[in-house]
Amino acid sequence: MKERLYRYYPDDFGRLNFRVLHMDLDFDVFDERTVVTSKMHLKNMDAPANGISLNCRDLEILEVRAPNMEKYEYRQKEAYLDIYFNPPVQRNERIEIITKTICRPTKNLLEGLYYDETPAGAPPQQITQCQQWGFQRIVPCIDDMTAKCTYRTTIRADSRYTNIITNGDIAVPRKTVSTDSATGLSRDEIVYENMKTPMAPYLFFLGVGTYDTYTREFEYPDDHCFDLELLVPPGSDKNYAEQSIDILQDSVMWIYLFTGPESHKDVEIKKQIFDLTKLRDHLKYNLNSASINPDNLNKTMANLAAVRDKIAELSKGLAFGYKYTGTVYREIGMQNSDFGGMENVGNTTITTNRIMPSKNMLDGAFEYMADVKAHEYYHNINGSEVTGNSPFEIWLNEAVTVLIENEFHAYFFGEDYTRLQTILNLYAPVSGTFALDSGASSMPVLPEGFNDPNDLITSVTYVKAPEFVRMVETLIGKGSFARGLDAYHRKYSHKNARTFDWIHEMEVVSGMQLMRMSNSWLHQTGYPVLSIQKSYDAASGTFKMSLVQNISYTKQPWQFPFSYALCDRKGKIIYEDTYFVQKREEEIIISDVDQPAFVSFNRGGSFYGKIETDADIKELYM
């Protein structure tokens, strides 16, 4: 038997025998415990089953019921609830498993249901964190990324909570259902349904808390609307909260206009639409003040109608990107978390000191605040609607999302500035990605195994992996990349995808072979160091560059796009190109070209790696 160096390997995440169809959940939330009743609807997809094992960690079991259930056994140490059937559940047979359990919120374990910072005089603030396996700390379940299903969730909690929330749209509005005659305290109940987008269990969210709530209507160019909601600590500065929603609103609109299958087309028209939507929203929010004077009201409404007509006219025939499917998209300030931000379908948690501006916020923190809003919102399509097949695909959920986040950042802060920040991050001594990727503890983008899901939350996932995705985009072109990403999102919508499903879609749309390139980038640690020797033959006007990858022969040579430019003494480009490096040693020959004063290598950081050049000090200064 092969020695297991890691706790988890890809083979540990196989096809599920039972498919989860739907979960009806009932949460009775108290200060120190929550009673959870679950009705889980399943279908047996395999041979007749004598039993099923549900993930069940640190729960108190009150009741377990299922058709044909012979007995159940709770293996608390292994965190499994085993249910045995007699007679067996047949292939394609549907069953319901009902459990009633108690989970207890914790103060130090930020997984499952736990306490967040509670405002003075309020009942205990409680939120959940289910990435990666926190859902099993809340309810017995199949806690797997492929166990995507719909949900109907009922919550009862202290009426003093300003917000009682979970995934989905409100099915039954909040109402008071009981009052304690001795204490005078009441309990409220609310019901949500998450029926449009089957959701992986790691994306489940529940929160009961006391917040200041800011709500704003978001309107698409086609007049479709939903609400943006911001939940922040009581007493938060109203102006800063409104600015935070401004940025969120820009994020949602930018992703709609500038992503999708034709994101590279009609960019100037889309910029006009973006600016007009901001004017439209300004007029909408001025209607109340304009209504004081009937003449002003009529003028504002006429202007608003004209702007909407112009937006509709410009939008004709254009293809746009992701469009939100819910009625509310909510950002929630959290004080305690292992993560700066976490997408949970319809409910994004963001660390409280980065959810909105503040008077002490520096530039870097402000940019992070803007980026995390775009990042977590884009996870609605890349991560939620299309979900990785296992934790080994976390890189795919994150890398593509980071690429979109960087494009969002570049739109508002400038492309060169955005790219330079990434390059500086790569080269930073000790803490930079190159330094970390050279260490003995470095893991590949797609590792052989892992011990804890947090092992995968590193700069390799969030910096190196997006650089790999960017290299694919550079090689196949922005148009092919946009169409390939759209094809991937459509093909695997409401499903799970593997790493090579994404690569396959990029190959199909571009006609390029990318698998060999992908294998080295995904499975090898480190990065290419490219040595370059150049020469010029004045008689023939031929410029040559010899490229050698300094890499051990135990590793595959890296494949990557290499952008370069030959420049004269004033910096004017004589010749430029992007070359696809595929071998350990290569030669680039350029005929009929003037002698360059210097050569610019790896322009824009075209590949994740370093350059060693024969340029002398004078050439480098130039």
Summary of the structure (lengths in Angstrom):
residues: 622
radius of gyration: 27.5
end to end distance: 60.6
largest distance: 101.4
contacts: 2006
relative contact order: 0.08
helix: 32%
strand: 33%
